[in-house]
Amino acid sequence: APKLAPVREFMTALINIGKKLPHVPTKDKKTQNLISEMKRMNMNLPARVWIPFYRFSHHVVRIAYTESTVLNSRDRAPYIVYIEIVLCDNVFASPLPIKQNDSKLRSTRSEENLTEHINNHQPPSVSGVIGSYLNCETQSLDSELIDPYRSFTNSEDADIWSTSDEVTADDQQQLQTQSASRRNGLIGYRSNHTLNINPETQSIRSTESHLSQQEIMPFDIRKRLTEVQTTGPILFDRDPDDPSAATLKEPWDKKEQRIRQASPYGHLRNWRLVAAIVKCGDDLRHELLAYQFMVRLKEIWFIEHVPVFVRPINILVLSNNSGLIEPILNAVSLHQIKKNSKLSLRNYFLREFGTERSEEYLTAVKNFVQSCAAYSIICYLLQVKDRHNGNILLDDEGHLIHIDFGYMLSATPKNLGFESSPFKITQEFVDIMGGLQSDMYGYYKILILRALIAARKHMDKLMSIVEIMQHGSQLNCFSKGNVTLGLRERFHLNMTDEQLEFNVEKMVESSLNSLTTRVYDTFQYYTNGIKCALASHDDSSEDDEDEIERYAKAKLVISNEESVLQWWKKRSINYPTLSVLARSLLGIPASSCTSERIFSATGRILEQRRQNLGDDILFIRNFKKILL
């Protein structure tokens, strides 16, 4: 439809930028080019375009181009963009807003002196900004705002998404009918909410603003003492190798206030800030399948009163190798935490949330346990792989959130099938819970059991999602074996609740002690620089490193009849560390345990599966300390 052409062109422009960035040599230069491209896109805004996975009507008015950042990726260049929008009744009928005169912004809100201005003045509250501009008017876009330069569209369609659409009388009548049905809900949304500010937060702010007029209760005293004990969140310094860490760590409300002050549209009462991750080179249909599965699981757990936390991420698939992803606000990856804070996860919790007995810390630990249990079941049922610390986030409330579901079901990184544990649970996670003998660790296992029982009760609802997606699909996650049969088996319909409880205990134990999880984490550290707990104990001997380096330089040719591990095993004189490693891996006994199925079937060791380790394993230099 012609009315959808502008938003299609807008999405195409974002994707084209994502396709160019991988060819730029360094991450810092990638970010510079990204900022330049985003600034050019602003020449076409405001326009009748919107971000489709946000389900409220809005117009895109500006891109906060200086905030755009390239995210961590070895081979690709996904990026996050912060977009200024204005809420509206109808994207086709509502008038486009006009920006404030630049001269009014230059003295106090220009982007050039924004940092100094924020340091010297207290920013106005969101309610103050809205109250000051309740009567601001909106009007159609002035033609002078449209620059003739077009970066991403053909000359024939140069202004297709930068000009207003003509609305016919019939269209207007239909749109008015639709608008009337939404108006009450939208007004309620505007009056009671600002984007990403929940009712609980508003309640707290309201309570604090009237504290002087109310009686001070013991809870308030305890809350104040907790705040004094908490030293505050850690802010990350900007790192040229990872510019996204500092950007993502900044609290969302502060970022929103800062950008609003510098924006020529910040005076509008319906102004909001949203974000989107643009990703090219990956098939986001895997992500979409995981999203649908998690949404259904979340509904099931809510119905069955299982107190676990899961945060499904909205996905917009634009092609078989591109799309948009909703970012998780106020969250950074475990890799970024360990790299920037130089702390263990437990010490980071203490730094962020206060002392062990503080109310904020205890709440954060509870949130951590409830989210960890939910994602343990999700990763088990969907067999999610590539669970390194770059793909696991921690938000500002303590929730653990998994992202990047590109490898699941039958798809594994490089087709190695190496991560064989049911899910990822490390000793660092257990330390946050309080240790193996703690009540919270026991609570974690209880939640896993309850979550699995609830999922098993509604198995058909979950199976139907995967079965529909599998029909006629060419996705990698359906390429090997009978995927739906394997998924059905993981619900353990033949087990009683007592047997299932015993099985959960075994899964948790095997995951916590998983050899392959530790090896994969360390492999990611030495190949991609992704921090893990093992990396902080880098005490491997120089002899071990020299041995691996000598092997790598030798470029030895191994015959097809002999696997890499068998070759290492026979050469203990020249390669003692690799030989011991090979013997350790080849000596894993065959059994029906989940953690050993990668190497065994029906009680017989499969040597060919172990060949898949290949020379990639050479880059893990801490073998002797990690594995033996």
C-alpha positions in Angstrom: 0.0 0.0 0.0 1.3 3.5 -0.8 0.8 4.6 2.8 3.2 2.0 4.0 5.9 2.9 1.5 7.5 5.6 3.8 8.1 3.2 6.6 9.5 0.5 4.2 12.0 3.0 2.9 12.9 4.0 6.4 13.6 0.4 7.4 15.6 -0.1 4.2 17.7 2.9 5.0 18.5 1.5 8.5 19.4 -1.9 7.0 21.6 -0.4 4.3 23.7 1.3 6.9 24.1 -2.0 8.8 25.4 -3.7 5.6 28.1 -1.0 5.1 29.5 -1.0 8.6 31.2 -4.5 8.6 33.6 -3.2 5.9 34.9 -0.4 8.2 38.1 -1.6 9.9 37.8 -0.6 13.6 34.9 -0.4 16.0 35.6 3.2 16.8 35.5 4.2 13.1 32.4 2.1 12.7 30.7 4.2 15.3 31.9 7.4 13.7 30.5 6.4 10.3 27.3 5.3 12.0 26.9 8.7 13.6 27.5 10.4 10.3 24.9 8.3 8.5 22.3 8.8 11.2 22.8 12.6 11.0 22.1 12.4 7.3 18.9 10.5 7.9 17.7 13.3 10.1 17.4 15.4 6.9 14.3 13.4 6.0 12.7 13.7 9.4 10.0 14.2 10.8 8.0 11.9 8.6 5.1 9.5 8.7 7.3 6.6 9.7 7.3 4.6 12.9 9.0 1.6 14.6 6.7 -1.3 14.0 7.3 -3.4 17.1 6.3 -0.6 19.4 2.5 -1.0 19.6 1.5 2.5 20.3 0.9 5.0 17.5 3.7 7.4 17.0 5.7 9.5 14.4 9.5 9.4 14.2 10.7 13.0 14.5 14.4 12.7 14.9 17.3 10.3 15.5 19.6 11.2 18.4 22.5 10.5 16.1 25.3 11.2 18.6 24.0 8.3 20.8 24.2 5.7 18.0 26.6 2.9 18.9 28.0 -0.2 17.3 27.5 -3.3 19.4 29.9 -6.2 20.1 30.2 -8.7 17.3 33.3 -10.3 15.8 32.2 -10.6 12.2 29.2 -8.3 11.9 28.2 -4.8 13.0 24.8 -4.7 14.7 24.1 -1.2 16.1 21.7 0.5 18.5 20.0 3.7 17.5 18.0 6.0 19.8 14.9 7.5 18.1 12.8 10.5 19.2 9.1 9.9 18.6 5.9 11.8 19.3 2.8 9.9 20.3 -0.2 10.4 18.1 -3.8 9.2 17.7 -3.2 7.9 14.2 0.0 7.7 12.1 -1.8 8.5 8.9 -4.2 11.3 10.0 -2.4 13.1 12.8 -0.4 16.2 11.8 3.4 16.0 12.0 5.0 18.1 14.7 7.2 21.1 14.2 10.6 21.5 15.8 11.5 24.4 18.2 13.5 27.2 16.7 17.2 26.4 16.9 17.9 29.9 18.4 15.9 29.0 21.5 18.0 25.9 22.0 21.4 27.2 21.3 21.9 29.1 24.6 20.8 26.3 27.0 20.1 23.1 25.2 22.6 22.8 22.3 24.3 19.5 21.9 27.7 21.3 21.9 27.4 22.6 25.5 25.0 20.0 26.8 27.5 18.4 29.3 28.4 21.7 30.9 24.7 22.7 31.1 23.7 19.5 32.9 26.6 19.9 35.3 25.5 23.4 36.3 21.8 23.1 36.3 19.3 20.6 37.7 17.3 19.1 34.8 13.5 19.5 35.0 11.4 16.5 35.9 9.4 14.7 33.3 6.2 15.9 34.9 7.5 19.5 34.8 8.3 19.3 31.1 4.9 17.9 30.3 3.1 20.4 32.5 4.9 23.4 30.9 3.8 22.4 27.4 0.3 21.1 27.8 -1.0 23.6 25.2 1.7 23.2 22.7 0.3 22.8 19.2 1.5 20.5 16.4 1.4 21.3 12.7 2.5 19.8 9.4 6.1 19.6 8.6 7.6 22.8 7.1 8.9 22.1 3.6 12.1 23.9 4.6 13.1 21.0 6.9 13.3 18.6 4.0 16.8 18.6 2.6 17.2 17.7 -1.1 20.0 15.3 -0.3 18.9 11.7 0.0 21.4 9.1 1.2 19.5 5.8 0.7 16.6 6.2 -1.7 16.4 6.4 -5.5 15.8 9.8 -7.1 12.2 8.7 -8.0 11.5 7.9 -4.4 13.7 10.5 -2.8 11.1 12.0 -0.6 8.8 9.1 -0.2 9.2 8.9 3.6 9.9 12.5 4.3 6.6 14.1 3.1 3.0 13.9 4.3 0.5 11.5 2.7 -2.7 12.9 1.2 -5.7 11.5 3.1 -9.0 11.2 1.2 -12.4 12.0 2.7 -13.2 8.3 2.9 -9.9 7.5 4.5 -10.4 10.4 6.9 -13.8 9.1 8.0 -12.4 5.6 8.6 -9.4 6.9 10.4 -11.5 9.1 12.7 -13.6 6.0 13.6 -10.4 4.1 14.5 -9.0 7.0 16.3 -12.1 7.5 18.5 -11.9 3.9 19.6 -8.3 4.4 20.7 -8.4 7.9 22.2 -9.6 7.0 25.7 -6.9 4.4 26.1 -4.2 6.7 24.7 -5.2 9.6 26.9 -5.1 7.3 29.9 -1.6 6.1 28.7 -0.4 9.7 28.4 -1.7 10.8 31.7 -0.5 7.9 33.8 2.6 6.8 32.1 5.7 7.9 30.4 7.6 5.4 28.3 9.5 2.9 30.4 8.3 4.4 33.7 6.2 1.9 35.5 3.4 2.6 38.1 5.6 1.5 41.0 8.3 4.1 40.1 5.6 6.8 39.8 4.2 5.8 43.2 7.7 6.0 44.8 8.3 9.4 43.3 4.9 10.6 44.4 5.5 9.4 47.9 8.9 11.1 48.1 7.5 14.4 46.8 4.9 14.6 49.6 7.1 13.1 52.3 7.1 16.3 54.3 3.4 16.3 54.6 3.1 12.6 55.7 4.0 10.7 58.8 7.5 9.1 58.6 7.0 5.3 58.9 9.6 2.7 60.0 9.7 1.4 56.4 10.8 4.8 55.2 13.6 4.9 57.7 14.8 1.5 56.7 14.6 2.5 53.0 16.7 5.6 53.6 19.3 3.6 55.5 19.4 1.1 52.6 20.0 4.0 50.2 22.9 5.3 52.3 24.5 1.8 52.4 24.3 1.5 48.6 27.2 3.3 47.0 25.4 3.7 43.7 25.6 2.1 40.3 28.9 1.8 38.5 29.2 3.9 35.4 31.4 2.5 32.7 34.1 4.6 31.0 34.0 4.8 27.2 36.2 2.1 25.6 37.0 2.4 21.9 37.0 -1.4 21.6 33.5 -1.5 23.2 31.8 1.8 22.9 28.4 0.3 23.6 29.2 -0.6 27.3 29.1 3.0 28.5 26.1 3.8 26.4 24.0 0.9 27.7 25.1 1.4 31.3 23.7 4.9 31.5 20.3 4.8 33.3 17.5 5.2 30.8 15.7 8.0 32.7 18.9 10.1 32.7 19.5 9.4 29.1 16.0 10.4 28.2 16.2 13.6 30.1 19.5 14.5 28.6 18.4 13.9 25.0 15.1 15.7 25.6 16.9 18.8 26.7 19.0 18.9 23.6 16.2 18.1 21.2 14.3 20.6 19.1 11.2 18.5 19.7 11.7 18.1 23.5 9.1 20.8 24.2 6.3 18.6 22.8 4.2 17.1 25.5 4.0 13.7 23.8 7.7 13.4 23.1 9.2 10.0 23.9 12.5 8.3 23.4 12.7 4.7 22.1 15.5 2.5 20.9 16.1 -0.3 18.3 18.9 -2.6 17.5 19.5 -3.0 13.7 21.0 -6.4 12.8 22.3 -7.6 9.4 23.8 -11.0 8.4 21.7 -13.1 10.8 18.4 -15.0 10.3 16.2 -13.4 12.9 13.5 -16.0 12.3 15.2 -18.1 15.0 14.8 -15.1 17.3 11.2 -14.8 16.3 10.5 -18.5 17.1 12.2 -18.1 20.5 10.2 -14.9 21.2 6.8 -16.7 20.4 7.9 -19.6 22.6 8.8 -17.4 25.5 5.6 -15.3 25.3 3.5 -18.5 25.5 5.7 -19.8 28.4 5.3 -16.5 30.2 1.5 -16.8 29.9 1.6 -20.4 31.2 3.7 -19.5 34.2 1.4 -16.6 35.0 -1.7 -18.8 34.8 0.0 -21.5 37.0 1.3 -19.0 39.5 4.9 -19.8 39.1 7.0 -16.8 40.3 9.6 -16.7 37.6 10.8 -13.9 35.4 11.2 -13.9 31.6 11.6 -10.9 29.3 10.6 -11.8 25.7 12.3 -9.4 23.2 10.2 -8.1 20.3 11.6 -9.0 16.9 10.9 -7.4 13.5 12.0 -9.7 10.7 12.7 -7.7 7.5 14.4 -10.5 5.4 16.1 -13.8 5.8 19.2 -12.0 7.0 18.1 -8.7 8.6 15.7 -7.1 11.0 15.2 -5.0 14.1 15.4 -6.1 17.7 14.0 -4.4 20.8 16.8 -3.6 23.2 16.6 -4.4 26.9 16.8 -1.1 28.7 19.0 -0.6 31.8 20.9 -3.8 31.1 24.5 -4.7 30.2 26.1 -8.1 29.4 28.0 -10.1 31.9 31.1 -9.7 29.7 30.8 -5.9 29.9 30.3 -6.1 33.7 33.4 -8.1 34.2 35.5 -6.2 31.7 34.6 -2.7 33.0 34.1 -3.2 36.7 36.9 -5.8 37.2 34.7 -7.5 39.8 33.2 -10.9 40.3 29.5 -11.0 39.8 28.9 -11.3 43.5 31.0 -8.3 44.3 29.3 -6.4 41.5 26.0 -7.2 43.1 27.3 -5.8 46.4 28.5 -2.7 44.7 25.3 -2.1 42.8 22.7 -3.1 45.3 24.2 -2.6 48.8 25.2 -4.9 51.6 24.0 -8.5 51.9 21.3 -7.6 54.4 20.0 -4.6 52.7 16.5 -4.8 51.3 17.7 -3.7 47.8 20.3 -6.5 47.7 17.9 -9.2 48.9 15.4 -8.1 46.3 18.0 -8.2 43.5 19.1 -11.7 44.5 15.5 -12.9 44.5 15.1 -11.3 41.0 18.3 -13.1 39.9 17.1 -16.5 41.1 13.6 -16.2 39.6 15.0 -15.1 36.2 17.8 -17.7 36.3 15.3 -20.4 36.8 13.1 -19.3 34.0 15.9 -19.1 31.4 17.3 -22.4 32.6 14.0 -24.1 31.5 13.9 -22.1 28.3 17.5 -23.0 27.4 16.8 -26.6 28.2 13.6 -27.0 26.3 14.8 -25.1 23.2 18.4 -26.4 23.6 19.8 -22.9 23.3 23.6 -22.7 22.6 26.2 -20.1 22.3 25.6 -19.1 26.0 28.8 -17.1 26.6 28.8 -14.0 28.8 28.2 -11.7 25.9 24.8 -13.2 25.3 23.6 -12.9 29.0 22.5 -9.6 30.4 22.0 -8.3 33.9 19.5 -5.5 34.4 19.4 -2.8 37.1 17.0 -4.9 39.2 19.1 -8.0 39.2 17.3 -10.0 36.5 19.4 -12.3 34.4 18.2 -12.1 30.8 19.4 -14.2 27.9 19.6 -12.8 24.3 20.7 -14.0 20.9 18.8 -17.2 20.2 20.4 -17.8 16.8 21.6 -21.3 17.9 19.0 -23.5 19.3 17.2 -26.9 18.8 19.5 -28.6 16.2 21.6 -25.6 15.3 25.0 -25.2 17.1 28.0 -22.8 16.6 30.1 -24.1 13.8 28.1 -27.3 14.0 30.3 -28.5 16.8 27.5 -29.5 19.1 29.9 -28.9 21.9 27.8 -27.2 24.6 26.2 -30.4 26.0 24.9 -29.3 29.4 21.1 -28.8 29.8 21.5 -25.1 30.5 24.1 -22.7 31.8 24.5 -22.3 35.6 28.0 -21.4 36.9 29.6 -21.3 40.3 29.5 -17.4 40.0 25.7 -17.7 39.7 25.5 -19.9 42.7 27.7 -17.5 44.7 25.2 -14.8 44.1 22.5 -17.1 45.4 24.6 -17.7 48.6 26.3 -21.0 47.9 25.3 -24.6 47.4 23.8 -24.9 50.9 21.8 -21.6 50.8 18.1 -21.3 50.8 18.1 -19.3 47.6 19.9 -22.1 45.7 17.3 -24.5 47.0 14.6 -22.0 45.9 16.2 -21.9 42.5 15.9 -25.7 42.1 12.3 -25.6 43.3 11.4 -22.9 40.8 12.9 -25.0 38.0 10.8 -28.0 39.0 7.6 -25.9 39.2 8.3 -24.2 35.9 8.9 -27.5 34.2 5.8 -29.1 35.6 3.7 -26.1 34.5 5.2 -26.2 31.0 4.6 -29.9 30.8 0.9 -29.4 31.7 0.5 -27.1 28.7 2.9 -28.9 26.4 0.6 -28.9 23.4 0.4 -25.1 23.3 4.2 -25.0 23.2 4.6 -27.8 20.7 2.2 -26.2 18.2 4.5 -23.2 17.9 7.5 -25.3 16.9 5.5 -27.6 14.7 4.0 -24.8 12.7 7.4 -23.1 12.2 9.0 -26.4 11.2 6.5 -27.2 8.5 8.3 -26.6 5.1 11.0 -24.6 6.9 14.6 -24.3 5.8 15.8 -22.9 9.1 19.1 -24.3 10.5 17.4 -25.2 13.8 15.3 -27.8 12.0 18.0 -29.2 9.8 19.1 -32.2 11.9 17.1 -35.0 13.3 13.5 -35.0 14.5 13.4 -31.7 16.4 9.8 -31.9 17.5 10.3 -35.5 18.9 13.3 -34.3 20.9 11.4 -31.4 22.3 8.5 -33.6 23.3 10.9 -35.9 25.1 12.3 -33.0 27.1 8.9 -32.5 28.8 9.3 -36.0 30.4 5.7 -37.0 30.2 6.5 -40.5 31.4 7.9 -39.3 34.7 6.0 -38.7 38.0 6.5 -35.5 39.9 9.0 -37.3 42.2 11.0 -38.7 39.3 11.0 -35.3 37.6 12.3 -33.7 40.8 15.2 -36.2 40.8 15.8 -35.4 37.2 15.9 -31.7 37.8 18.5 -32.3 40.6 20.6 -34.2 38.1 20.3 -31.5 35.4 21.3 -28.8 37.8 24.3 -30.8 39.0 25.5 -31.7 35.5 25.1 -28.1 34.3 27.0 -26.7 37.3 29.9 -29.1 36.8 29.8 -29.1 33.0 33.2 -29.5 31.4 32.0 -28.3 28.0 30.5 -25.1 29.4 33.9 -24.1 31.0 35.8 -25.0 27.8 33.3 -23.0 25.6 33.5 -19.9 27.9 37.3 -20.0 27.8 37.3 -20.6 24.1 35.2 -17.4 23.7 37.6 -15.5 25.9 40.7 -16.4 23.9 39.1 -16.1 20.5 36.7 -13.2 21.0 37.9 -11.6 24.2 34.6 -12.3 26.0 35.3 -12.3 29.7 34.5 -15.2 31.9 35.2 -16.3 35.5 38.0 -18.6 34.3 39.8 -15.7 32.6 40.7 -14.1 35.9 42.7 -17.1 36.9 45.1 -16.9 34.0 48.0 -18.9 35.6 48.7 -21.4 32.9 52.4 -22.2 32.5 54.5 -20.8 29.7 55.3 -24.4 28.7 51.7 -25.1 28.0 51.3 -22.0 25.9 54.5 -22.7 24.0 53.4 -26.2 23.3 50.1 -25.1 21.8 51.8 -22.3 19.8 54.4 -24.8 18.4 51.6 -27.1 17.3 49.7 -24.2 15.6 52.8 -23.1 13.7 53.7 -26.6 12.6 50.5 -26.8 10.5 50.6 -30.6 10.7 48.5 -32.6 8.3 46.3 -35.1 10.1 45.1 -38.1 8.1 41.4 -38.7 7.6 41.7 -42.0 9.4 43.0 -40.3 12.6 41.2 -37.7 14.7 42.9 -34.7 16.2 42.5 -36.1 19.7 43.9 -39.5 18.7 46.9 -37.7 17.1 47.6 -35.7 20.2 47.2 -38.8 22.4 50.0 -40.6 20.5 52.5 -37.7 20.8 52.9 -37.3 24.5 56.7 -36.6 24.2 56.4 -33.6 22.0 53.0 -32.4 23.2 52.5 -33.6 26.8 49.7 -31.1 27.6 47.7 -31.8 24.5 48.2 -35.5 25.0 46.8 -35.4 28.5 43.9 -33.3 27.3 43.1 -35.8 24.6 43.2 -38.7 27.0 40.9 -36.8 29.3 38.3 -36.1 26.6 38.6 -39.6 25.0 38.2 -41.1 28.4 34.8 -39.8 29.2 32.7 -42.9 29.9 29.7 -43.7 27.7 26.4 -43.4 29.4 22.9 -42.1 29.0 23.6 -38.9 31.0 22.6 -35.7 29.2 26.0 -34.2 29.6 27.7 -37.1 27.9 25.4 -37.7 25.0 27.5 -35.7 22.7 30.1 -38.4 22.9 28.0 -41.5 23.3 24.9 -43.3 22.1 23.4 -46.5 23.4 26.4 -47.1 25.6 29.0 -46.8 22.8 31.5 -44.0 22.5 31.3 -42.1 19.2 34.8 -41.1 18.3 33.6 -39.3 15.2 31.7 -36.8 17.2 34.9 -35.9 19.1 36.6 -35.1 15.9 34.4 -32.1 15.6 36.5 -30.4 18.2 39.1 -29.8 15.5 41.9 -27.2 15.8 39.5 -24.6 17.3 40.4 -26.1 20.7 44.0 -25.0 20.2 43.1 -21.4 21.1 42.2 -22.4 24.7 45.5 -22.1 26.5 44.4 -22.9 30.0 43.7 -26.6 29.4 45.6 -28.1 32.2 44.1 -25.8 34.9 40.5 -26.0 33.6 40.1 -29.5 32.5 42.4 -31.7 34.6 
